[in-house]
Amino acid sequence: MSASSSKASPKAEKTDPRATTKAKSRPKGKGKAKASVSLPRRIAALGAILALVAALVAVGMAIGKSGGDSGKRGPSASGDPSADPMQGAYARAEQATSRRKDGDPLALGRKDAPVVLVEYADYQCSYCGKFTRDSQPELVRKYVDQGVLRIEFRNFPIFGKDSERAARASWAAGQQGKFWQFHDEVYAKLRKGDALAEDKLADMAGKAGVTDIDRFRSDLNGSASEEAVKKDQEEGYGLGVTSTPSFLVGGRPIAGAQPMAAFDEAIAQARAAAAKKSEK
C-alpha cells in the first residue's frame, strides 16, 4: 500500500503473477471534500501509519531475497509478535478496519475469529479473480472453517462505471444472502466491459441463487448500494490503498495475489499476536 495513487498499467498486469492492479487517482473537487467529512477520523489517521508499514514490509522482502539460501527471514519469522516492531501499528490497523458485524453478508467466518482478513478488490481485476479461484478456497478450508479466520470483503472499484456496477450488484446479491455465490460466479473467469452490463449481472445473479431478480435490479440501482460501495472505497483510499487486490491480515498489509505461504505466515503472526493479547 502507498500513501499516493497512480493510474492503472495494463501491461504491468500481464508480467508478474503476483502483481496488483493500480487504482486511479482519487476524485477531486466535491467528492474529495465530502470524503474528508465521511471518513472516520481513526481511518484517515491510519493512512500514514500503513504507508510506513508497507514500506518496511517491502524493505524486509528485499532483504530476505538478498539473503540467498540461508532461510533466515528476520525476527518476525519466530512467531513471537513482540519481536516485530510494527506490531502496534498492525493492531491499530486491525482495530480500525475490522467491522466484525453480526450478519454481514460480505463476510465469511465467525465474528469473534482471532484473525480478520480484509480484502479490497475490483471485479475487473484479473489478480483479484486469481486470488478468489486459487487462494480463497484454501483459506476457507484451513482457517475460516476452523474458526481461526474471518474474511471481510470491501468493494474497491478502480476501473470506472462497469466496475462500480458490478460492485453494486454484489452488494445487491448480498441483500438476498447470496453475496459470496455471486462474487465467485463473477470471478469464475475474467469479465470486463459489456460482460458486466446489468442484464449480464442479472443472469449471473440467477446462477448464483438470487431468487428475486426484480429486487436485485432495484437494489443494484438504488442509493443504498451506491452508498455502501462508496463507504468501502473511501475506507480504502483513506488507508492509502492504490491497487487491487490489497489485503490486511490482522492489520498486516499484503499487496497482490501472493502465494499461499504469504497468507499462512501473516495469519500465523496475527494469530500469535491475538493469543498474546488475550493472555493480558
Backbone hydrogen bonds in HBPLUS format (Angstrom, degrees):
<---DONOR---> <-ACCEPTOR-->    atom                        ^
c    i                          cat <-CA-CA->   ^        H-A-AA   ^      H-
h    n   atom  resd res      DA  || num        DHA   H-A  angle D-A-AA Bond
n    s   type  num  typ     dist DA aas  dist angle  dist       angle   num
A0002-SER N   A0240-GLY O   3.09 MM 238  5.19 140.2  2.25 156.7 148.3     1
A0012-ALA N   A0009-SER O   3.04 MM   3  5.47 121.5  2.39 110.8 124.2     2
A0013-GLU N   A0010-PRO O   3.18 MM   3  5.25 128.7  2.45  96.2 109.3     3
A0014-LYS N   A0011-LYS O   3.11 MM   3  5.59 148.8  2.21 110.5 118.6     4
A0015-THR N   A0012-ALA O   3.30 MM   3  5.47 151.8  2.38 104.9 112.4     5
A0019-ALA N   A0016-ASP O   2.84 MM   3  5.04 160.2  1.88 123.5 123.0     6
A0021-THR N   A0244-THR O   2.65 MM 223  4.97 169.1  1.66 149.2 152.3     7
A0244-THR N   A0021-THR O   2.65 MM 223  4.97 142.7  1.78 132.9 144.8     8
A0023-ALA N   A0242-THR O   2.35 MM 219  4.78 158.5  1.39 148.4 142.3     9
A0033-ALA N   A0029-GLY O   3.18 MM   4  6.51 160.8  2.22 153.8 159.1    10
A0034-LYS N   A0030-LYS O   2.94 MM   4  6.14 162.4  1.97 157.3 162.1    11
A0035-ALA N   A0031-GLY O   2.94 MM   4  6.06 151.7  2.02 143.3 151.4    12
A0036-SER N   A0032-LYS O   3.14 MM   4  6.39 153.6  2.21 148.3 153.5    13
A0037-VAL N   A0034-LYS O   3.12 MM   3  5.31 136.1  2.32  99.7 111.7    14
A0038-SER N   A0034-LYS O   3.02 MM   4  6.30 156.2  2.08 151.3 158.2    15
A0039-LEU N   A0035-ALA O   3.00 MM   4  6.00 153.6  2.07 157.4 160.4    16
A0043-ILE N   A0040-PRO O   3.05 MM   3  5.38 129.0  2.31 105.7 118.6    17
A0044-ALA N   A0040-PRO O   3.12 MM   4  6.46 166.5  2.14 160.4 163.2    18
A0045-ALA N   A0041-ARG O   2.98 MM   4  6.10 160.2  2.02 151.3 156.4    19
A0046-LEU N   A0043-ILE O   3.08 MM   3  5.30 141.6  2.23 103.3 114.3    20
A0047-GLY N   A0044-ALA O   3.33 MM   3  5.85 164.1  2.36 112.6 117.0    21
A0050-LEU N   A0046-LEU O   2.88 MM   4  6.08 169.6  1.89 166.8 167.5    22
A0051-ALA N   A0047-GLY O   3.01 MM   4  6.15 148.0  2.11 145.1 154.2    23
A0052-LEU N   A0048-ALA O   3.13 MM   4  6.35 153.9  2.20 144.0 149.9    24
A0053-VAL N   A0049-ILE O   2.90 MM   4  6.24 155.2  1.96 146.6 154.5    25
A0054-ALA N   A0050-LEU O   2.83 MM   4  5.96 165.3  1.85 148.8 151.9    26
A0055-ALA N   A0051-ALA O   3.03 MM   4  6.21 154.8  2.09 141.2 148.2    27
A0056-LEU N   A0052-LEU O   2.96 MM   4  6.22 159.6  2.00 153.0 157.9    28
A0057-VAL N   A0053-VAL O   2.88 MM   4  6.14 155.2  1.94 152.0 159.6    29
A0058-ALA N   A0054-ALA O   2.92 MM   4  6.14 160.0  1.96 149.5 154.6    30
A0059-VAL N   A0055-ALA O   3.00 MM   4  6.26 155.6  2.06 145.9 152.5    31
A0060-GLY N   A0056-LEU O   2.87 MM   4  6.08 157.9  1.92 146.0 152.5    32
A0061-MET N   A0057-VAL O   2.90 MM   4  6.19 151.6  1.98 150.2 157.5    33
A0062-ALA N   A0058-ALA O   3.03 MM   4  6.27 156.7  2.09 146.4 152.5    34
A0063-ILE N   A0059-VAL O   2.92 MM   4  6.21 158.8  1.97 153.0 158.7    35
A0064-GLY N   A0060-GLY O   2.90 MM   4  6.09 156.2  1.96 144.1 151.1    36
A0065-LYS N   A0061-MET O   2.96 MM   4  6.21 155.3  2.02 148.4 154.1    37
A0066-SER N   A0062-ALA O   3.11 MM   4  6.32 147.6  2.22 142.8 151.3    38
A0067-GLY N   A0064-GLY O   3.22 MM   3  5.29 156.1  2.28 101.4 108.6    39
A0070-SER N   A0067-GLY O   3.44 MM   3  6.13 163.7  2.47 131.5 136.1    40
A0077-ALA N   A0074-GLY O   3.23 MM   3  5.96 153.3  2.31 119.2 125.5    41
A0078-SER N   A0075-PRO O   3.12 MM   3  5.91 168.8  2.13 123.5 127.0    42
A0079-GLY N   A0076-SER O   3.24 MM   3  5.99 169.8  2.25 120.8 123.5    43
A0083-ALA N   A0080-ASP O   2.96 MM   3  5.63 161.3  1.99 120.9 126.9    44
A0084-ASP N   A0081-PRO O   3.13 MM   3  5.49 163.6  2.16 111.2 116.4    45
A0087-GLN N   A0084-ASP O   3.16 MM   3  5.56 168.2  2.17 119.6 120.7    46
A0089-ALA N   A0086-MET O   3.01 MM   3  5.36 118.3  2.40 107.8 122.3    47
A0090-TYR N   A0086-MET O   2.98 MM   4  6.30 160.0  2.02 157.8 164.3    48
A0091-ALA N   A0087-GLN O   2.93 MM   4  6.11 160.0  1.97 150.2 155.1    49
A0092-ARG N   A0088-GLY O   3.09 MM   4  6.34 154.6  2.16 144.2 150.6    50
A0093-ALA N   A0089-ALA O   2.95 MM   4  6.16 156.1  2.01 148.8 155.6    51
A0094-GLU N   A0090-TYR O   2.87 MM   4  6.12 158.9  1.91 153.3 159.0    52
A0095-GLN N   A0091-ALA O   3.01 MM   4  6.19 160.5  2.05 145.8 150.9    53
A0096-ALA N   A0092-ARG O   3.04 MM   4  6.16 153.5  2.11 144.0 150.8    54
A0097-THR N   A0093-ALA O   3.04 MM   4  6.12 147.8  2.15 148.8 156.0    55
A0098-SER N   A0094-GLU O   3.05 MM   4  5.69 158.7  2.09 147.7 151.7    56
A0107-ALA N   A0104-ASP O   3.20 MM   3  5.51 142.9  2.35 121.1 119.0    57
A0153-PHE N   A0106-LEU O   2.93 MM  47  5.52 176.3  1.93 173.0 172.4    58
A0108-LEU N   A0151-ILE O   2.80 MM  43  5.07 153.0  1.87 145.9 154.9    59
A0151-ILE N   A0108-LEU O   2.84 MM  43  5.07 151.6  1.92 144.1 153.0    60
A0113-ALA N   A0110-ARG O   3.28 MM   3  5.16 163.0  2.31 106.4 105.9    61
A0115-VAL N   A0148-VAL O   3.16 MM  33  6.23 148.1  2.27 157.2 166.1    62
A0150-ARG N   A0115-VAL O   2.88 MM  35  6.30 140.1  2.04 148.7 161.5    63
A0250-GLY N   A0116-VAL O   2.94 MM 134  5.44 169.0  1.96 156.2 153.0    64
A0117-LEU N   A0150-ARG O   2.77 MM  33  6.14 164.5  1.79 165.6 171.0    65
A0152-GLU N   A0117-LEU O   2.85 MM  35  6.18 165.8  1.87 161.0 164.1    66
A0118-VAL N   A0248-LEU O   2.82 MM 130  5.11 160.2  1.86 149.3 154.6    67
A0248-LEU N   A0118-VAL O   2.92 MM 130  5.11 143.0  2.06 140.6 150.9    68
A0119-GLU N   A0152-GLU O   2.99 MM  33  6.36 159.7  2.04 154.9 160.4    69
A0154-ARG N   A0119-GLU O   2.71 MM  35  5.77 141.0  1.86 166.4 176.9    70
A0120-TYR N   A0246-SER O   2.83 MM 126  5.22 162.4  1.86 160.4 164.6    71
A0246-SER N   A0120-TYR O   3.15 MM 126  5.22 156.0  2.21 141.5 148.8    72
A0121-ALA N   A0154-ARG O   3.20 MM  33  6.55 161.1  2.24 173.2 175.7    73
A0156-PHE N   A0121-ALA O   2.85 MM  35  5.06 162.2  1.88 152.7 146.6    74
A0125-CYS N   A0122-ASP O   3.14 MM   3  5.33 162.9  2.17 111.2 115.4    75
A0128-CYS N   A0125-CYS O   3.25 MM   3  5.29 133.7  2.47  96.9 109.0    76
A0129-GLY N   A0125-CYS O   3.25 MM   4  6.62 153.8  2.33 146.4 152.9    77
A0130-LYS N   A0126-SER O   2.99 MM   4  6.32 145.7  2.11 137.4 147.5    78
A0131-PHE N   A0127-TYR O   3.04 MM   4  6.17 157.1  2.09 136.7 141.6    79
A0132-THR N   A0128-CYS O   3.01 MM   4  6.28 161.0  2.05 146.7 152.0    80
A0133-ARG N   A0129-GLY O   2.92 MM   4  6.14 160.2  1.96 152.8 157.4    81
A0134-ASP N   A0130-LYS O   2.82 MM   4  5.77 163.1  1.85 152.7 158.2    82
A0135-SER N   A0131-PHE O   2.88 MM   4  5.07 140.5  2.04 126.6 139.4    83
A0136-GLN N   A0131-PHE O   2.93 MM   5  6.16 162.1  1.96 160.4 161.3    84
A0139-LEU N   A0135-SER O   2.93 MM   4  6.19 157.4  1.98 159.0 166.5    85
A0140-VAL N   A0136-GLN O   2.93 MM   4  6.16 159.5  1.97 157.7 162.7    86
A0141-ARG N   A0137-PRO O   2.99 MM   4  6.20 162.1  2.02 144.4 149.4    87
A0142-LYS N   A0138-GLU O   2.84 MM   4  5.90 171.4  1.85 153.8 156.5    88
A0143-TYR N   A0139-LEU O   2.87 MM   4  5.51 153.8  1.94 141.0 148.3    89
A0144-VAL N   A0139-LEU O   3.15 MM   5  6.51 159.9  2.19 140.4 146.5    90
A0145-ASP N   A0140-VAL O   2.80 MM   5  5.79 168.0  1.81 163.8 161.5    91
A0148-VAL N   A0143-TYR O   2.91 MM   5  5.03 145.6  2.03 161.9 157.1    92
A0149-LEU N   A0143-TYR O   3.26 MM   6  5.16 156.3  2.32 107.1 107.4    93
A0147-GLY N   A0144-VAL O   3.04 MM   3  5.27 163.7  2.07 110.8 115.4    94
A0164-GLU N   A0160-GLY O   2.98 MM   4  6.24 157.1  2.03 151.3 158.7    95
A0165-ARG N   A0161-LYS O   2.80 MM   4  5.96 156.2  1.86 150.3 156.3    96
A0166-ALA N   A0162-ASP O   3.06 MM   4  6.26 160.8  2.09 144.9 149.8    97
A0167-ALA N   A0163-SER O   2.91 MM   4  6.13 152.4  1.98 145.7 153.9    98
A0168-ARG N   A0164-GLU O   2.94 MM   4  6.21 161.5  1.97 150.1 154.4    99
A0169-ALA N   A0165-ARG O   2.88 MM   4  6.10 148.8  1.98 144.4 154.0   100
A0170-SER N   A0166-ALA O   2.94 MM   4  6.22 150.4  2.03 145.8 152.7   101
A0171-TRP N   A0167-ALA O   3.12 MM   4  6.45 155.5  2.18 147.3 153.7   102
A0172-ALA N   A0168-ARG O   2.88 MM   4  6.15 154.7  1.94 145.7 153.2   103
A0173-ALA N   A0169-ALA O   2.87 MM   4  6.18 152.8  1.94 149.8 156.6   104
A0174-GLY N   A0170-SER O   3.04 MM   4  6.27 145.4  2.16 138.9 148.5   105
A0174-GLY N   A0171-TRP O   3.04 MM   3  4.97 118.0  2.44  92.0 107.9   106
A0175-GLN N   A0171-TRP O   3.19 MM   4  6.60 129.7  2.45 140.4 153.1   107
A0175-GLN N   A0172-ALA O   3.12 MM   3  5.22 136.9  2.32  97.4 109.0   108
A0176-GLN N   A0173-ALA O   3.04 MM   3  5.50 155.4  2.10 109.5 117.3   109
A0178-LYS N   A0173-ALA O   2.96 MM   5  5.12 160.5  2.00 138.1 134.6   110
A0177-GLY N   A0174-GLY O   2.99 MM   3  4.76 160.6  2.03 107.3 107.0   111
A0182-PHE N   A0178-LYS O   2.99 MM   4  6.05 160.2  2.03 149.2 154.6   112
A0183-HIS N   A0179-PHE O   2.73 MM   4  5.89 166.3  1.75 158.5 163.3   113
A0184-ASP N   A0180-TRP O   2.96 MM   4  6.01 162.2  1.99 142.3 146.2   114
A0185-GLU N   A0181-GLN O   3.06 MM   4  6.19 145.5  2.18 135.9 145.7   115
A0186-VAL N   A0182-PHE O   2.94 MM   4  6.23 163.2  1.96 161.6 164.1   116
A0187-TYR N   A0183-HIS O   3.13 MM   4  6.31 158.7  2.18 144.8 150.9   117
A0188-ALA N   A0185-GLU O   3.26 MM   3  5.13 158.8  2.31  98.7 104.7   118
A0195-ALA N   A0192-LYS O   3.11 MM   3  5.43 155.6  2.17 135.4 130.2   119
A0196-LEU N   A0193-GLY O   2.88 MM   3  5.74 165.0  1.91 125.8 130.4   120
A0197-ALA N   A0194-ASP O   3.04 MM   3  5.01 154.2  2.11 115.0 111.1   121
A0200-LYS N   A0197-ALA O   3.05 MM   3  5.31 116.6  2.47 103.1 118.5   122
A0201-LEU N   A0197-ALA O   2.91 MM   4  6.19 157.2  1.96 157.9 165.4   123
A0202-ALA N   A0198-GLU O   2.85 MM   4  6.12 150.9  1.94 150.4 158.7   124
A0203-ASP N   A0199-ASP O   2.99 MM   4  6.28 150.6  2.08 142.3 149.9   125
A0204-MET N   A0200-LYS O   2.99 MM   4  6.31 157.6  2.04 147.7 153.4   126
A0205-ALA N   A0201-LEU O   2.85 MM   4  6.08 147.6  1.96 142.8 152.5   127
A0206-GLY N   A0202-ALA O   3.01 MM   4  6.30 154.0  2.08 146.2 152.0   128
A0207-LYS N   A0203-ASP O   3.11 MM   4  6.46 154.7  2.18 145.9 152.5   129
A0208-ALA N   A0204-MET O   2.89 MM   4  6.11 137.7  2.08 141.4 153.6   130
A0208-ALA N   A0205-ALA O   3.09 MM   3  4.94 123.6  2.42  90.8 105.8   131
A0210-VAL N   A0205-ALA O   2.95 MM   5  5.34 160.5  1.99 154.6 148.2   132
A0209-GLY N   A0206-GLY O   3.15 MM   3  5.27 159.1  2.19 102.9 109.3   133
A0216-PHE N   A0212-ASP O   2.98 MM   4  6.25 153.9  2.05 143.7 152.1   134
A0217-ARG N   A0213-ILE O   2.89 MM   4  6.15 158.9  1.93 150.6 154.0   135
A0218-SER N   A0214-ASP O   3.01 MM   4  6.25 157.4  2.06 145.5 152.2   136
A0219-ASP N   A0215-ARG O   2.77 MM   4  5.99 164.0  1.79 158.5 162.2   137
A0220-LEU N   A0216-PHE O   2.86 MM   4  5.99 157.4  1.91 147.6 154.6   138
A0221-ASN N   A0217-ARG O   3.11 MM   4  6.28 154.6  2.17 145.3 150.4   139
A0222-GLY N   A0219-ASP O   3.20 MM   3  4.98 154.2  2.27  97.5 105.4   140
A0227-GLU N   A0223-SER O   2.91 MM   4  6.11 158.4  1.96 149.4 154.9   141
A0228-ALA N   A0224-ALA O   2.94 MM   4  6.12 154.1  2.01 145.3 152.6   142
A0229-VAL N   A0225-SER O   3.01 MM   4  6.17 164.9  2.03 151.5 154.6   143
A0230-LYS N   A0226-GLU O   2.99 MM   4  6.12 158.1  2.04 144.3 151.1   144
A0231-LYS N   A0227-GLU O   2.93 MM   4  6.07 149.0  2.03 142.6 150.6   145
A0232-ASP N   A0228-ALA O   3.19 MM   4  6.52 160.6  2.23 147.2 150.8   146
A0233-GLN N   A0229-VAL O   2.91 MM   4  6.11 163.2  1.94 152.2 157.5   147
A0234-GLU N   A0230-LYS O   2.81 MM   4  5.93 165.6  1.83 152.7 156.1   148
A0235-GLU N   A0231-LYS O   3.01 MM   4  6.15 148.6  2.11 142.9 151.5   149
A0236-GLY N   A0232-ASP O   3.07 MM   4  6.39 159.2  2.11 149.1 153.7   150
A0237-TYR N   A0233-GLN O   2.96 MM   4  6.31 165.6  1.98 154.4 158.0   151
A0238-GLY N   A0234-GLU O   2.87 MM   4  5.89 153.8  1.93 141.5 149.3   152
A0239-LEU N   A0235-GLU O   3.11 MM   4  6.36 134.7  2.32 140.7 151.9   153
A0239-LEU N   A0236-GLY O   3.09 MM   3  5.18 132.1  2.33  98.0 110.8   154
A0241-VAL N   A0236-GLY O   2.92 MM   5  5.15 161.8  1.95 151.2 145.2   155
A0240-GLY N   A0237-TYR O   3.05 MM   3  5.04 146.2  2.17  98.7 109.2   156
A0256-GLY N   A0245-PRO O   2.85 MM  11  5.16 164.6  1.87 163.8 163.2   157
A0247-PHE N   A0254-ILE O   2.80 MM   7  5.00 155.2  1.86 158.2 163.6   158
A0254-ILE N   A0247-PHE O   2.93 MM   7  5.00 155.5  1.99 133.8 136.1   159
A0249-VAL N   A0252-ARG O   2.81 MM   3  4.91 160.2  1.85 136.1 140.0   160
A0252-ARG N   A0249-VAL O   3.03 MM   3  4.91 165.2  2.05 107.7 109.1   161
A0258-GLN N   A0256-GLY O   2.90 MM   2  5.51 130.6  2.15 106.5  91.4   162
A0262-ALA N   A0259-PRO O   3.00 MM   3  5.67 141.1  2.15 116.7 125.6   163
A0263-PHE N   A0260-MET O   3.04 MM   3  5.30 121.1  2.40 103.0 117.1   164
A0264-ASP N   A0260-MET O   2.89 MM   4  6.19 160.1  1.93 156.6 163.3   165
A0265-GLU N   A0261-ALA O   2.99 MM   4  6.13 163.9  2.01 147.5 150.7   166
A0266-ALA N   A0262-ALA O   3.12 MM   4  6.27 162.1  2.16 139.9 145.1   167
A0267-ILE N   A0263-PHE O   2.88 MM   4  5.97 161.4  1.91 152.6 157.5   168
A0268-ALA N   A0264-ASP O   2.95 MM   4  6.13 156.6  2.01 146.6 153.4   169
A0269-GLN N   A0265-GLU O   2.96 MM   4  6.20 161.0  2.00 152.5 157.1   170
A0270-ALA N   A0266-ALA O   2.95 MM   4  6.11 163.5  1.98 147.6 152.5   171
A0271-ARG N   A0267-ILE O   2.78 MM   4  5.86 153.4  1.85 147.2 155.1   172
A0272-ALA N   A0268-ALA O   2.97 MM   4  6.13 155.6  2.03 144.4 150.6   173
A0273-ALA N   A0269-GLN O   2.98 MM   4  6.24 154.4  2.04 145.7 153.0   174
A0274-ALA N   A0270-ALA O   2.92 MM   4  6.14 153.0  1.99 144.1 151.4   175
A0275-ALA N   A0271-ARG O   2.94 MM   4  6.16 154.2  2.01 145.8 152.8   176
A0276-LYS N   A0272-ALA O   2.96 MM   4  6.17 156.5  2.02 146.8 153.0   177
A0277-LYS N   A0273-ALA O   2.97 MM   4  6.15 153.2  2.04 143.5 150.9   178
A0278-SER N   A0274-ALA O   3.01 MM   4  6.24 151.4  2.09 144.3 151.5   179
A0279-GLU N   A0276-LYS O   3.25 MM   3  5.26 139.0  2.42  95.1 106.3   180
A0280-LYS N   A0277-LYS O   3.20 MM   3  5.56 149.2  2.30 105.9 114.1   181
